[in-house]
Structure formats: C-alpha cells, structure tokens
C-alpha cells in the first residue's frame, strides 16, 4: 500500500518534470535557473532507484525512473542551451 502511494507521488512528479523539459525545448534557452539544485535532485533520483529496488518497492522504482529520466534530460538540455539567448 505504501509503495503504491509513494509511486503515485513519484509519477505525479515525473509528469510535472517532463513539463519542464517540454518548456526548455520550446524556449531553447536557459535563464534565471541554477543547475545545482537540479543536479542534486537528479542524483537523489538515481539513489532512489537503487533504494526502492533494494526495498522491493517496484511501483516506486518504476515511477522513479520517470523522475530520474526527466531530470537527466532537463540537465542535458540545460547544459546544451545555457548561454544561448534568442
């Protein structure tokens, strides 16, 4: 039961994070955002994949993949677009 509830929160977070990816792809520039917090949460997302799997929380693990991937893609795009201004 707790795994299911946590997975719902992780899934909701993943959906919202993919909105950030979509926005960055549309804007094609990065302004007013520090990469440091997102790098931190990306590393936390990677840790959560190990942690959830170790606990046998497979729903949370599966949902956590979405959070980790969204953050990782956003970081990659942010590094690519930083310093570019249209």
C-alpha positions in Angstrom: 0.0 0.0 0.0 2.7 2.5 0.9 4.7 1.6 -2.2 1.6 2.4 -4.3 1.0 5.8 -2.6 4.7 6.7 -3.0 4.6 5.6 -6.6 1.6 8.0 -7.2 3.7 10.9 -5.9 6.7 9.9 -7.9 4.5 9.6 -11.0 3.0 13.0 -10.5 6.5 14.5 -10.0 7.6 12.8 -13.2 4.7 14.3 -15.2 5.5 17.8 -13.9 9.2 17.4 -14.5 8.5 16.5 -18.1 6.6 19.8 -18.5 10.0 21.5 -17.6 11.7 19.5 -20.4 9.0 20.5 -22.9 9.3 24.1 -21.9 13.1 24.1 -22.3 12.8 22.5 -25.7 10.3 25.2 -26.7 12.3 28.2 -25.3 15.7 26.9 -26.4 17.5 29.0 -23.8 18.1 28.9 -20.1 17.8 32.0 -17.9 17.5 32.5 -14.2 17.9 28.9 -13.2 20.7 27.3 -11.3 21.8 23.8 -12.4 23.0 22.9 -8.9 19.6 22.1 -7.4 18.5 20.0 -10.4 21.8 18.1 -10.3 21.2 17.4 -6.7 17.7 16.1 -7.3 18.9 14.1 -10.3 21.5 12.3 -8.1 18.8 11.7 -5.5 16.6 10.2 -8.2 19.4 7.9 -9.1 19.8 6.9 -5.5 16.1 6.3 -5.2 16.2 3.8 -8.0 18.8 1.8 -6.0 16.9 2.3 -2.7 13.4 1.4 -4.0 14.7 -1.7 -5.7 16.6 -2.8 -2.6 13.4 -2.4 -0.6 11.4 -4.3 -3.1 9.2 -1.2 -3.8 8.8 -1.9 -7.5 6.0 0.5 -8.2 8.0 3.4 -6.7 11.1 2.1 -8.6 9.2 2.2 -11.9 7.8 5.6 -11.2 11.2 6.8 -10.1 12.6 6.0 -13.5 10.4 8.8 -14.9 11.6 11.3 -12.3 15.3 10.4 -12.9 15.0 10.5 -16.7 13.1 13.8 -16.8 15.7 15.4 -14.6 18.6 13.9 -16.5 17.1 15.0 -19.9 16.5 18.5 -18.5 20.1 18.8 -17.2 21.4 17.7 -20.6 19.3 20.3 -22.4 20.2 23.0 -19.9 23.9 22.3 -20.4 23.3 22.4 -24.2 21.2 25.6 -24.1 23.0 27.6 -21.4 24.4 30.8 -22.6 22.2 30.8 -25.7 19.8 33.7 -26.0 17.4 34.1 -28.8 
